Amino acid sequence: MKKKLKISSLPKTKNKTNLNRVHSYDFLRGIAILAVIIVHAHQVFPSGVSIINSVSEMGRFGVHLFFLVSALTMCHIWQQRKEQSNAIRKFYIRRIFRIAPLFWLAIPTYLYFNASGEIGWIQKDVEPLKIFLTASFLNGFWPNYLKSLYKRNTPTYLISGVFRENHWFFKFYGSWMRKVLGSFTHFFVQNNSSKKMLSKFNLNNCSVMGDSRYDRVMELLNQNNEVLFLKEFKNKKTCIVAGSTWEEDDDLIIKFINSNSSTNNCWIIAPHQIKLKYIKKIQSQIKLNSILLSELNFENSQNINLIIVDSVGLLTKLYSYADISYVGGGMGKSGLHNTLEPAVYKVPVVIGKNFKNFPEVSQLIKLNGIISVSNYDSFESKIRKLIQSHNMRKEMGEINFEYIKSKVGASKKVMIYLNEKK
């Protein structure tokens, strides 16, 4: 009679994380490596068959896939180690010791096999500074690229730039960086104050183009903004869309909804952080009948008054269904999110109290297209007025749209300039 072997689990080592390997990542990494090998093999041994050539050329996407898998792997490792003491420091030390030694070995190896004689690497325009920047992982530091482009007489343009007097470029310790700015062929800046700032330091190769964000948001009107079953969900109700909300924003919204429930209104809340635990927390605090966007279908779309968004990439489309919009980030210190995206759909925009360094927001507040609230009482008062007054919503929406429309054309100015320089 055969005895059954009992395999006991290994004892856990104190303060040591038991890492689980994700085999699907290994599989994708293998595909990425194979794809890169195929594209390089095809370059050395071309087949002459168009179909094989087309498939082989797609191997270049193996590099992209490899980077993606590497990023996912690091996130996975971090998730498993983050509860350790000094987790951040240990994480980066492991990364350095895993990458740097082989990388440093590769540099002299490359220089040896790609050089002819003792100073071959110098003859090949590999300067000592470039070796140092590469070895210290600073080769992508953009001043180095700018200087290299300048030496090669390659036209280089800075587009949609903003320069402020308090920027470190213009402090006494930023003189080296101002010299690097001289490498640009031409500056396209967003406003006159940026142009004046550059002219103070004899950087006069500058044009005011405006802000290309207005061109981009105007294009939102031309995209397909349909989201399945939202038309049935909204029906004839007044729809308030709260986008990129943080906890400080959600506290206001939840309190208002619970105190002012009405079947004539509907809400769409899109939290900035798409975490199921947090989304469920919001849902549990709201008394109104609610559902996640991923659960929305034709049958349940007309029986609910609140949707919580649990996916990314849809916010600009969701704003197209809004009668009133709330843009998050301004109640706390996380930073106000994009107010132009809802504004272009001719709807009023409500934000929190913090909107420093957003000149368009300050201007639209003065024009009465955007409303800033500082606490729950002002939030409740303003939202209630907007819900009750269709004319107020329409007037504010028109102000926002006309403001954006007046700022369109920045991209066209750049293209006209570049075409003239051909």
N, C-alpha and C positions, 0 to 999 in steps of 0.2 A: 504493500500500500504506500503510495507516494505521499510524502508530507508536503503540505502547502507551506510555501515560504511566505513569511510575513515581513514585509519591508517597512520598517519604521521610518518616519520622516526625520531628516537631519535636525538636530537641535538648532534653534535660532541663536545666532551670535548677538550679544548685547550691542545695541546701537548700530547694528548693521542692517541695511535695507535688503529685503529679498526681492530682487528685480525680476520681473516677468518679461521674457523676450516675446516680442510681437512678430510672429513668423510671416504675417502678411507684409510687414515692412521689409523683411529679408527678401521676400518674393519680388516686391517692386524694385528693390535695389538691384537684384539680379537682372531684371528686365532692363533697367537703366544702363547697367554695365554692358550688357549684350548689345543694346542699341548703339552705344558709343563705339564699341568694337566694330560693329557692322558698318557704320558711316565712315570710319577711318580705313577699314579694309576696302571699301568701295572706292575711296579716293586713290588708293594705291593700285587696285585691280578693278578698273571700271568694266562693267559687264557688256555695255553696248545695247542692252535690252531696256526699253523705256520703262516698263512696269517695275523691273528690278531696281532701276535707277531711282525711280520715284519713292519706292518703299525704303531703299537704303538711305536716301537723303532725309527721310523722317527720323532717322536715328539720332539726329542732332538734338531732338527733344529729350533724349536720354539724360542730357546734362541737367535740364530743367527738372526732370523727374527725380534725379539723384539729389538735387538741392532740396526739393520738396520733402522727400523721404527723410533726409538728414534733419531737417527742421522738425518734422513730426517726431522723429526719434528723440531729439533733445528735449522736446516738450514732454514726451512720455517719461523720460528719465527724470526730468525735473519734478513731475507730478508725484513720482514715487519717492523722491528724496527730500522734498520740500519741508517735511516735518523734522528733519535732522537738525541738530544744533549747527549754527554757522553754515546753513545750507547753501547760501549764495556763494560765499567764499570757496567752499569745497567744490561746488559745481564748476566754477571757472578755473580752479586749479587743475581739476581733472581734465577739462577741455584743453588747457594749455599743454599739459604733459602728454596728452594723446595726439595733439596736432603738431606742436612746435618742433620737437626733435627731428621727426622725419622731414618736415618742411625745411629746417635749417640744413639738413644733410643734402636735400635736393638742390639747394642753391649752388654750392660749390660744384656739385656733380654736373649741373646744367652748364655752369661757366667753363668747366674743363672740357666737356665734349662739344661745346659750341664755340670754342676759341681756337685760334691758331697762334701758338707761341705764348710767352708769358703775359703779354699785354693785349692779347687778342680780344678780350672782353671789353677793353677800353676802345679799341678800334671799332667794335660793333655798337658803339654809342651806349654802352652799359656803364654809366658813371657810378663812382663809389657811393654817391648820395642815393642813387636809385637802389643799389644793393642794400644799403642801410634801411631805406624806407620799406623795401620788400621784406627784409628779415624781421622788422619790427611791426609788420602787419599794417603799415601806413601807406602802402603803395596806392591805395584808392583815395588818399587824402587829396581833395580836389585842387588845392593850390599847386601841387606838384604837376597835375595834369595841365592846368592853365599855363604854367611856365613852359611846359613842353610844347603845347600847341602854339604859343607865342613865338618860340624859337623856330618853329617850322612854318611860320607865316600862315597858319590856319585860322581863318575867320572864326571868331568865337563871340556868341551873343548871350547876354543875360536878359531873359524875358520875364516880364511881370514882376520886376524887382521893387522892393520897398526898403528905403533907407531912412532911419531915424537918428536924431542927434545923440540919443543915449546909447546907440549901438556901439559895441566894443571896437568895431572897425575904426571909429572916429575918436577913440580915447588915445592917450599918449602911448599906451602899450600895444596899440593896434597898428602902429606905423608899418610894420612888416606886411600886414594884410592889405593895407591900402596900396602898397606897391604891387601886390598880386592883382588887385582890381584893375591896375593899368594894363593887364594882359588882355582884357576884353576889347574886342573890336568896336562894340557898340552896346549901350545900355538901353533897354526899353523898360521904363519905370511906370508905376501906377499913378503917380501924382506929382504935382509941381514941387512939393516940399522935398521929395526924394531927389529931384533934379537939382534943386538949389543946394542940397546937402553935398551932392557929388561935385558940383561946381566950386564949392569952397576949397576943394582939394585938387583943383585943376583937372577934374575928370569931366570934360565938356562934351565928350562923344555920347550924347544922351538924348533920348526922345521920350516924351510922355505918351504912353499908349493907352492908359486906362487899365482896367482890371479885366482879365480874360475870364474870370469866373462868371461874369454877366453873360458872356457869349455861351458859356457852357450850360448855365441854367435855362437860358432861353431855348436851347435845343431840347430840353425836357418836354416841351410842349409838342414836339414832333415825334417823340417815341411812343410806342404802344404802352399805355399806362393801365391797361386792364389787369385786374387781379380777380381771379375766379370767385364768384358768388358775393363779391363786395357790393355790387349793384343791388342785389336782392337784400343784402344785410342793411344797407343804408335806406333803401326805399325812399320815403319822403321825410325821413327824420333829419334833424340838424346834426351833422357829424363833426365831432371834435377829434382831431388826430394829434396825439402827443408823441413827438419823435425824439429819439436819442435821449431818453429820460434817465436820470440818476435817482438815487434814493431820496434826495432832498426834493426833487421834482415830484416823484411818485407820492410822497407824503401829502403834498398839497392836493394832487389829483384825486387820490383815494378818499381823502376827507371830504372833498367837494362832492364826489359821486355818491358817497354814503349819506350825505346830508341833502342832496338835491336830485334824487332819482326821479326820472321822468321818462315815460315811454315815447315821448316826442324827440328825445335826444339819443344819440348813440356815440360810443367812444371807441377809438383804436389807440392802444398804448403800445409803443415800440421801445422797450428798454434798450439802453446803449449796450449793456452787457447781456448777451443771450445765454443765461445760465438757468437751466430748468428749475433748480432749487429756488432761485430768487423769483422766477416767474410764478412758480406755484405759491410762493409766499404772498406775492401781490394778489394773486387770484383768491387766496383764502381770506384776505382782508377786505375784499370788495363784496358788498351785499348784492350788487346788481348781477343779474344772470349773465355769465361770461363764458368764453370759450377761447382756446388757443387757435391761432390762425391755421395751423396744420390740421386741425380737426374740423375746420369749416367745410360744409357741403351745402347742397341745395336744400336739403330737408331741414337742417337746423339754422340756416342763415336768417330766417325771418322770425325766429323765436328768441333771439338774444339781443342784448343792447351794448355788449362790450366784447371787444376782441383784444387779446394780448398777443403780440407778434413774437413768435419763437423761431424766426429765421432771419437771415441777413440778406441785404441786396434789394429790398423791396420798398424802402422808405420813400424814395422819390415818387414812386407810383402811388403809394398810399396817400401822399399829400394831395394828389389829384382828386381824391374823394372828400377832401375836407371842406367844411364851411368855416371852421375856425381851426387854427393850428397853434400848438404850443411846442416850442423848441427847447429842449433840455440843456442842462449844463450850467445855466446861469444862476441857479439858486445856491449852488455850492462853489467849490474851488476847482472843479474838474475842467472848466472852460466851456464857454458857449459853443454850441454846434451851429451848423449852417442854416442861417435864417432866409437865405435867398431861395433855397429849394422850395419851401412852401409859398413864399411870397410871389413867385412867378405864376402861380395858379390863381391869382387874384383873390387871395384870402387874407384876413387879418392874422397877424402873428403876435403871440404873447410869449414873453421870455421872463427870466428871473432878473435879479438885481445886478449881477456882475456881467458887464459886457465891455470891459476895457479893451482897447486895441482893435475894436471893430467899428471903424468910422462909418460904414454903411448903416450899422444899427443905430448909432447916435443920430445920423441924418434922418433915418426913417421914423425914429421916435419923435423928432421935432416936426416931421411932416404928418405925424399921426397915422402912420401905417403899421407901426410896431408899438406894443404896449409893454412896459417893464413893470413887474410887480415885485414887491420886497418881502411880503409875508402872506399868510393865508387870507387875511381879511381883504387885502387889495386884490388877490387872485380871485376870490369868490365874487367880489364886486364887479370886476372887469369881465369875467367869464359870463356871469349872469346877464350883464348888459348886452354882451355880444350875442348870446343865445336869444334874447328877447327882441333884438333890433336887427331885422334884415337889412335895413337901409344903412345902418352903421357898418355892418359887415361888408356890404357892397362898396361903400365909400372908401373904407380902409384898404380893401382888396385892390381897387383901382389905383390908389396912391402907390401901393407896392409895385404893381405891374408897370405903371408908367415910369417909376423911378428906375427899375431894371432896364426897361426899354431905352431910356435916355442914355444908359451907360454902355450899351452894346456897340461893338465895332473895334475893340482892342486888337483882336486877332487879324482883322482886315488891315489895320495900320501896319502891323508887323510884316504881313505878306507883301504889301505894296512896297515897303522899304527894301525888303530882300530881293524882290523882283527887279527893282531899279538898279540894284548893285550887281546884278548878273553880268 
